[in-house]
């Protein structure tokens, strides 16, 4: 599975969000998602690993997951082409809100 397909799933994005804060064991990640089974969490983690978005290392009896910066950089490089549109939209929103605020004062 490619990186973009891997991050298309909201559960996998939520796992990445947890890993951005710190590395976590597979058990911690399973506990963070009580609404899905342990095998389902493991499958999501395997997809993220196969896509190059996370690394896994064995530490004693645990599997520890961390973000893989190189894999995330590829996503960022693709998204960067579209950031110019965000800036324009955010500038337009800021202008609209400022005008609305001024109109309210009058």
C-alpha positions in Angstrom: 0.0 0.0 0.0 1.3 3.5 -0.8 1.7 6.3 1.7 -1.4 8.1 0.6 -3.6 5.1 0.8 -2.2 4.3 4.2 -3.1 7.8 5.6 -6.6 7.7 4.0 -7.9 5.7 6.9 -8.9 7.8 9.9 -7.7 5.1 12.5 -4.3 5.1 10.9 -4.1 8.9 11.0 -5.1 8.8 14.6 -2.3 6.3 15.3 0.2 8.7 13.6 -1.2 11.5 15.7 -0.4 9.5 18.9 3.1 8.7 17.6 3.9 12.3 16.9 3.9 12.9 20.6 6.2 10.0 21.5 7.0 6.4 20.5 4.5 3.8 21.8 4.3 0.1 22.3 1.9 -1.9 20.3 0.0 -2.5 23.6 -0.4 1.2 24.3 -1.7 1.7 20.8 -4.2 -1.2 21.3 -5.4 0.4 24.5 -5.8 3.8 22.8 -8.4 2.2 20.4 -10.8 0.2 22.5 -13.4 0.2 19.7 -11.2 -2.0 17.5 -9.6 -5.4 18.1 -6.0 -6.0 18.7 -5.6 -7.8 15.4 -7.2 -4.8 13.6 -4.7 -2.4 15.3 -1.9 -4.8 14.4 -3.0 -4.7 10.8 -3.2 -0.9 10.7 0.3 -0.8 12.2 1.6 -3.2 9.6 0.1 -1.1 6.8 1.8 2.0 8.2 5.1 0.2 8.5 4.9 -1.3 5.0 4.1 2.2 3.7 7.3 3.6 5.3 5.4 5.9 7.7 6.4 4.1 11.0 9.4 2.0 12.2 9.1 -0.8 14.7 11.8 -2.2 16.9 11.6 -5.1 19.4 12.4 -4.2 23.0 12.3 -7.2 25.3 8.7 -8.5 24.9 7.4 -5.3 23.3 7.1 -3.9 19.8 7.9 -0.2 19.9 6.5 2.0 17.1 8.0 5.4 16.1 7.3 7.8 13.2 9.5 7.4 10.2 10.5 11.0 9.1 11.6 10.0 5.6 8.2 8.5 4.8 6.4 11.5 6.2 8.7 13.9 4.2 7.4 12.3 1.0 3.9 13.1 2.0 4.9 16.6 2.9 6.7 17.2 -0.4 3.6 16.3 -2.3 1.3 18.4 -0.1 3.7 21.4 -0.3 2.7 22.1 -3.9 -0.8 22.9 -2.7 0.0 25.0 0.3 -0.1 28.1 -1.8 -3.8 27.7 -2.1 -4.2 27.4 1.7 -2.4 30.7 2.2 -4.6 32.5 -0.3 -7.7 31.0 1.3 -6.6 31.8 4.8 -5.7 35.4 3.8 -9.2 35.8 2.3 -10.8 34.4 5.5 -8.8 36.8 7.6 -9.9 39.7 5.5 -13.5 38.6 5.6 -13.5 38.2 9.4 -11.8 41.6 9.8 -14.5 43.3 7.6 -17.2 41.5 9.5 -15.7 42.7 12.8 -15.5 46.3 11.6 -19.1 46.2 10.4 -20.2 44.9 13.8 -18.5 47.9 15.5 -20.5 50.4 13.4 
